[in-house]
């Protein structure tokens, strides 16, 4: 593969002027946000590249494990920060769901599917990034959908609880809808994969010289792993979390839908 020089790489930023022009034409006041986001992305990825270079040159189970843990914590923080309505116990369940699902799927993928060393940073860190990153997105979508359902049905939920309906039977439909909503982007992406678009991982492998047939197998495997991780994360977090919204007397103890 041809190496991308700094001057050639810098030319990609010229494309941003297209977005800025569209924003100005459409009177969208997000130009500053776009510039800041692009700057932060560049700085963060450059720092990540430097850190990964060090990690790859100095492989250690402790460093690899720490890196994955930091990923989980950052992903959890981003989700929780966007959902301030969550109570403390619900937040713990979100962290638990992202961490447990991500680690379980990661271990299965590396140990069973790839038959490789789980602490090898070359495998563990990139795969963890894709699995945990998508789980984070799915969790954010699931919580948004769940909160929206609670908000639009707050009075109905209160009335049903007052007449003695079981919270589990009331909440389950909302949980199921939220899980479905969280899964839709992943499922839609899988439906179009290979015909409409080539996924990033596969494209990167092909550009780096990997045979397309091999890249396809890896891509199929990681897409299935991602879909499982997203499903597990949202399902676990919501099925544990909704129980924190009421007490033993089946009384609402939180401002649901706020």
C-alpha positions, 0 to 999 in steps of 0.5 A, a space after each residue: 500500500 502507498 504510504 500516506 504522507 503528511 502533505 497528502 494527508 492534510 489535503 483531506 481537511 479541504 473536504 470540510 469546506 464542503 460541509 461548512 459551505 452547506 451549513 452556511 447555505 442551510 443556516 445551520 449554526 454548527 460550524 464551530 462544533 464541526 471544527 472543534 469536533 474535527 480538531 478533537 478527533 485528530 488530537 485524540 487519534 494521534 495520541 491514541 496512535 502514539 499510545 498504541 505504538 508504545 503498547 504494541 512495542 512493549 506488549 504486557 497483559 497488564 497494559 492491555 487489560 488496563 487499556 480495555 478497562 479504560 475503554 469501558 469506563 470512557 464508554 460508560 461515562 459518555 453514555 451516562 453523561 448523556 442520560 442524567 435521568 439515570 439513578 445511581 444504581 441504574 448507572 452501575 448496571 449500565 457500566 456492568 452491562 457494557 463491561 461484561 458484554 464487551 469482555 465476554 464477546 471479546 474473549 470468545 472472539 479471540 480465544 475461540 474464533 481466532 485461537 489467539 492470545 487474549 492479551 495480545 494488544 494487536 488483537 485485543 485492543 482493536 477488537 475491543 474498540 469496535 465491540 465496546 464502541 458499538 455497544 456504547 452507541 447501542 446503549 445510548 440509543 436504547 436508553 434514549 428510546 426507553 426514556 422516550 417511552 417512559 416519558 410519553 407513558 408516565 401517567 399510564 404507568 403511574 395509573 397501572 401501578 396504582 391499581 396493582 399491576 406488576 411493574 415487570 409486566 408494565 415495563 417489559 414492552 418498553 424495554 423490548 422496544 428499546 432493545 429493538 430500537 438499539 439493534 436496528 442500526 446494526 441490523 440495517 448495516 448488516 443488510 446493506 453490507 457487501 452490496 451497498 457498502 464495504 465496512 471500515 474494517 474490511 476496507 482497511 484490511 484490503 488497503 493494507 494488502 490483505 486478500 479480500 477473501 480473508 478480509 471478508 471472513 474477518 468482517 463477517 465475524 466481527 459484525 456478528 460479534 458486534 451485534 451480539 455485544 450490542 444486544 447483550 449490553 442493552 438487554 442486560 442494562 435495561 432489564 436490570 435498570 428498570 427495577 431501580 425505578 420503583 420500590 418494594 411497594 411498587 411505587 415509582 421512586 424516580 422521575 421517569 421519563 425526565 
